[in-house]
Amino acid sequence: MVETNEKVFSEVYAILKMLGNTYINKLPEKVYNLICNSKDENYIPVYMKSKSFEEQNIKKQTVAIIALLHLNYWCDTENEKENLKNIILNNGINLEKELRTKYNPDEIFNNKLKKTEEVTALVEIKQKNIFEKIIDFFRNKLKFKSK
């Protein structure tokens, strides 16, 4: 867990360096020092401005911290803050809907019930009638004698 947090702070630090002093100077000194002191010195990610976060495999926690920094320190107007809050809220709602449809407990139980019914419907138990049993009995007796 600590190693992951250190890597997340390393990624945040790399993004801040990429953004430049304009963004770093807007952060409180304590916040910037926390990021600098908490990063992994051996992990130095390099990012390009021309590519999106998804293309560069940035951790979700890193994106969350950058969004938090943006909301608290880089938004210049209240309107900008409200827009960012709405985006974050909508992303949460969309994720919740997606997870609800993907892991809907009602559907899981219904699908399980349907699969069970299908399996039982496909199993056919065939019992031999008396004549088949007699024929099998004599066949088995004849096989034992020939060996």
C-alpha positions in Angstrom: 0.0 0.0 0.0 2.8 2.4 0.9 4.6 1.6 -2.3 1.5 2.3 -4.3 1.0 5.7 -2.6 4.6 6.7 -3.2 4.1 5.9 -6.9 0.9 7.9 -7.1 2.7 10.9 -5.5 5.5 10.4 -8.0 3.0 10.5 -10.9 1.4 13.6 -9.4 4.8 15.3 -9.0 5.7 14.4 -12.7 2.4 15.9 -13.9 3.0 19.1 -11.8 6.4 19.4 -13.3 4.9 19.0 -16.8 2.3 21.6 -16.1 4.9 24.1 -14.9 5.4 26.8 -12.2 2.1 28.5 -13.0 0.2 25.6 -11.5 2.8 24.7 -8.8 2.8 28.3 -7.5 -1.0 28.2 -7.0 -0.6 25.2 -4.6 0.0 25.9 -0.9 3.5 25.2 0.1 2.5 22.4 2.6 0.6 20.5 -0.2 3.5 20.8 -2.6 6.0 19.7 0.1 3.8 16.7 1.0 3.8 15.6 -2.7 7.5 16.1 -2.9 8.3 14.3 0.3 5.9 11.4 -0.3 7.0 10.4 -3.8 9.1 7.4 -4.7 12.6 8.6 -5.6 13.3 5.5 -7.8 10.1 5.8 -9.8 10.3 8.7 -12.3 7.3 8.7 -14.8 7.5 10.7 -17.9 4.4 12.1 -19.5 3.5 13.9 -22.7 1.0 16.7 -23.0 -0.1 15.4 -26.4 -1.4 12.2 -25.0 -4.4 11.6 -22.7 -4.1 10.1 -19.2 -5.7 6.8 -20.5 -3.0 6.4 -23.2 -0.2 6.9 -20.6 -1.5 4.4 -18.0 -1.8 6.9 -15.2 -3.2 5.4 -12.0 -6.8 6.3 -11.1 -5.7 7.7 -7.7 -3.3 10.1 -9.5 -6.1 11.4 -11.7 -8.3 11.8 -8.5 -5.6 13.8 -6.8 -5.0 16.0 -9.9 -8.8 16.6 -10.1 -8.9 17.5 -6.4 -6.0 20.0 -6.8 -7.8 21.4 -9.9 -11.0 21.9 -7.9 -9.4 23.4 -4.8 -6.5 25.5 -6.2 -6.7 25.9 -10.0 -10.3 26.8 -10.7 -10.4 30.6 -11.0 -14.2 31.2 -10.8 -17.0 29.7 -8.9 -18.7 28.8 -12.2 -15.6 26.8 -13.2 -15.7 25.0 -9.8 -19.4 24.2 -10.3 -18.8 22.8 -13.8 -16.0 20.6 -12.5 -18.1 19.4 -9.6 -20.9 18.5 -12.0 -18.5 16.6 -14.2 -17.2 14.6 -11.2 -20.8 14.0 -10.0 -21.9 12.8 -13.5 -18.9 10.6 -13.8 -19.8 9.0 -10.5 -23.4 8.5 -11.5 -22.5 7.0 -14.9 -20.0 4.6 -13.2 -22.7 3.6 -10.7 -25.2 3.0 -13.5 -22.6 0.9 -15.4 -21.8 -1.2 -12.4 -25.5 -1.6 -11.6 -26.2 -3.0 -15.1 -23.1 -5.1 -15.1 -23.6 -6.6 -11.6 -27.3 -6.3 -11.2 -28.2 -8.8 -8.4 -31.7 -9.3 -9.8 -30.3 -10.3 -13.2 -27.5 -12.5 -11.7 -30.1 -14.6 -9.8 -32.4 -14.7 -12.9 -29.6 -15.8 -15.2 -28.5 -18.5 -12.6 -32.1 -19.7 -12.4 -32.4 -19.9 -16.2 -29.2 -21.8 -16.6 -30.3 -24.3 -13.9 -33.6 -24.8 -15.7 -31.8 -25.3 -19.1 -29.5 -27.9 -17.7 -32.2 -29.8 -16.1 -34.3 -29.6 -19.3 -31.4 -31.1 -21.3 -30.8 -34.1 -19.0 -32.8 -37.1 -20.1 -33.0 -40.2 -18.0 -33.7 -43.3 -20.0 -34.7 -46.5 -18.2 -34.5 -49.8 -19.8 -37.5 -51.9 -20.2 -37.7 -55.5 -19.0 -36.8 -57.0 -22.4 -33.6 -54.9 -22.7 -32.6 -55.9 -19.2 -33.0 -59.6 -20.0 -31.0 -59.2 -23.3 -28.2 -57.4 -21.4 -28.2 -60.1 -18.8 -27.6 -62.8 -21.3 -25.0 -60.8 -23.2 -23.0 -60.3 -20.1 -23.3 -64.0 -19.2 -22.1 -65.0 -22.7 -19.1 -62.6 -22.5 -17.9 -64.1 -19.2 -18.0 -67.6 -20.6 -16.0 -66.8 -23.7 -13.2 -65.3 -21.7 
